[in-house]
Amino acid sequence: MKRYIEFSFYLPFFDLIDDTDGVFSLEELMRQLNIRFNIMELYNQYLSYGEGVSRAGKGDVFVFFTKYDKNSFILIDLFNDFTDQHNMVKLGVRCEINHDKRIRDILNNIHLRAETKSKMNESDDDLLKLDTNSEDYPKEIRYGDHIYIKNIYYNTI
């Protein structure tokens, strides 16, 4: 039997970090997984990629591991796709199955509040874990004649 479960979906960056209705689900998610990172520094990193059209093709992946289990983490992919008009980012969570009910509730709350969003994916097939493999980075992304580079950072904010 699998020990971990993964969740992921895309939503606008500002829907992820904004505190609405007195509920700050990202902080609650961090608390439940015993993960700490500075949300303001994540915000500043996001802004450092530019605004509007100049942001296209920029952004990196940030992975924040739990303190005692390097197989459980929060992944936030800030890469801005070339056709993105909604500042979409990927939020991914990998946790032990025994935490899945509470984590699912928090993620459903984040997903529900997001104005624009993708379908939420839930699986035990380790695809999100594969996305964190440092050997696959930096990733070269081609769009027309342009080449963009996406890096991955671990517990850096």
C-alpha positions as CSV (number, residue, x, y, z in Angstrom):
1,M,0.0,0.0,0.0
2,K,1.2,3.5,-0.8
3,R,2.3,5.7,2.1
4,Y,2.0,9.1,0.4
5,I,-0.7,11.0,-1.5
6,E,-0.2,14.0,-3.8
7,F,-2.5,16.9,-4.6
8,S,-1.9,19.6,-7.2
9,F,-3.7,22.3,-9.1
10,Y,-3.2,25.7,-10.7
11,L,-4.6,29.0,-9.4
12,P,-3.7,32.7,-9.5
13,F,-0.7,33.5,-7.4
14,F,-2.6,36.2,-5.5
15,D,-5.5,33.8,-4.7
16,L,-2.9,31.6,-3.1
17,I,-1.3,34.2,-0.8
18,D,-4.2,36.5,0.0
19,D,-6.0,36.3,3.3
20,T,-9.7,36.5,2.6
21,D,-12.5,36.2,5.1
22,G,-10.0,35.9,8.0
23,V,-8.9,32.5,6.7
24,F,-5.3,32.1,5.7
25,S,-5.3,28.6,4.3
26,L,-1.7,28.6,3.1
27,E,-0.5,29.3,6.7
28,E,-2.8,26.6,7.9
29,L,-1.4,24.2,5.3
30,M,2.1,25.0,6.4
31,R,1.2,24.5,10.1
32,Q,-0.4,21.1,9.4
33,L,2.7,19.9,7.5
34,N,5.2,21.4,9.9
35,I,6.7,23.5,7.1
36,R,7.9,27.0,7.4
37,F,8.7,29.6,4.7
38,N,8.3,33.3,4.5
39,I,5.2,34.1,2.4
40,M,6.4,37.7,2.0
41,E,9.7,36.6,0.5
42,L,7.7,34.3,-1.9
43,Y,5.6,37.3,-2.9
44,N,8.8,39.4,-3.5
45,Q,10.3,36.5,-5.5
46,Y,7.2,36.4,-7.6
47,L,7.3,40.1,-8.3
48,S,11.0,40.0,-9.2
49,Y,10.0,38.1,-12.4
50,G,8.3,41.3,-13.7
51,E,4.8,42.2,-14.6
52,G,2.5,41.6,-17.6
53,V,4.1,40.5,-20.9
54,S,7.6,40.9,-19.4
55,R,6.8,38.1,-16.9
56,A,6.2,35.5,-19.7
57,G,8.7,32.7,-19.6
58,K,10.0,33.5,-16.1
59,G,9.6,31.8,-12.8
60,D,11.1,29.0,-10.8
61,V,10.0,26.1,-8.7
62,F,10.1,26.3,-4.9
63,V,9.9,23.1,-2.7
64,F,9.5,23.3,1.0
65,F,10.1,20.0,2.9
66,T,8.6,19.0,6.2
67,K,11.1,19.1,9.1
68,Y,11.3,15.3,9.6
69,D,10.2,13.8,6.3
70,K,11.9,14.7,3.0
71,N,9.1,12.9,1.2
72,S,6.5,15.3,2.3
73,F,6.5,18.8,0.9
74,I,4.7,21.8,-0.5
75,L,5.7,22.7,-4.1
76,I,5.0,26.1,-5.6
77,D,5.8,26.5,-9.3
78,L,6.0,30.2,-10.2
79,F,6.7,29.7,-13.9
80,N,4.6,32.0,-16.0
81,D,3.4,30.3,-19.2
82,F,3.5,32.3,-22.4
83,T,-0.3,32.4,-22.8
84,D,-1.1,32.9,-19.1
85,Q,-3.4,35.8,-18.5
86,H,-4.3,35.1,-14.9
87,N,-0.9,34.8,-13.1
88,M,-1.4,31.1,-12.6
89,V,1.0,29.1,-10.4
90,K,1.0,25.4,-9.5
91,L,0.4,24.4,-5.9
92,G,1.4,20.9,-5.1
93,V,1.4,19.0,-1.8
94,R,2.8,15.6,-1.0
95,C,2.0,14.1,2.4
96,E,1.6,10.9,4.3
97,I,-1.8,9.3,3.7
98,N,-2.7,9.6,7.4
99,H,-2.7,13.4,7.0
100,D,-4.8,13.4,3.8
101,K,-8.2,14.3,5.3
102,R,-7.1,17.6,6.9
103,I,-4.8,18.5,4.0
104,R,-7.5,17.8,1.5
105,D,-9.9,20.1,3.5
106,I,-7.4,22.9,3.5
107,L,-6.6,22.5,-0.2
108,N,-10.3,22.3,-1.1
109,N,-10.8,25.6,0.8
110,I,-7.9,27.2,-1.2
111,H,-9.3,25.7,-4.5
112,L,-12.9,26.9,-3.7
113,R,-11.8,30.5,-3.0
114,A,-9.7,30.7,-6.2
115,E,-11.5,32.7,-8.9
116,T,-9.8,30.9,-11.8
117,K,-8.4,27.4,-11.3
118,S,-7.6,24.0,-12.8
119,K,-9.1,20.7,-11.7
120,M,-7.5,19.4,-8.5
121,N,-5.4,16.3,-9.1
122,E,-5.1,13.7,-6.4
123,S,-3.0,10.6,-6.8
124,D,-0.5,8.2,-5.2
125,D,1.7,7.8,-8.3
126,D,4.6,10.0,-7.2
127,L,4.5,12.4,-10.2
128,L,4.8,15.4,-7.9
129,K,7.9,13.8,-6.2
130,L,9.4,13.3,-9.7
131,D,8.9,17.0,-10.4
132,T,11.3,17.8,-7.5
133,N,14.2,15.8,-8.9
134,S,17.2,18.2,-9.0
135,E,18.8,16.3,-11.9
136,D,16.0,17.6,-14.2
137,Y,16.9,21.2,-13.5
138,P,17.6,23.7,-14.8
139,K,14.8,23.0,-17.3
140,E,15.1,24.5,-20.7
141,I,11.7,25.7,-22.1
142,R,11.4,26.7,-25.7
143,Y,8.8,29.0,-27.1
144,G,9.2,30.0,-30.7
145,D,12.8,31.3,-31.1
146,H,13.1,32.0,-27.3
147,I,14.7,29.7,-24.7
148,Y,13.8,30.2,-21.1
149,I,15.3,28.5,-18.0
150,K,13.4,27.3,-15.0
151,N,15.3,26.4,-11.8
152,I,14.3,24.6,-8.7
153,Y,15.0,25.8,-5.1
154,Y,14.7,23.8,-1.9
155,N,13.8,25.4,1.5
156,T,15.3,28.7,0.4
157,I,12.6,31.3,1.4
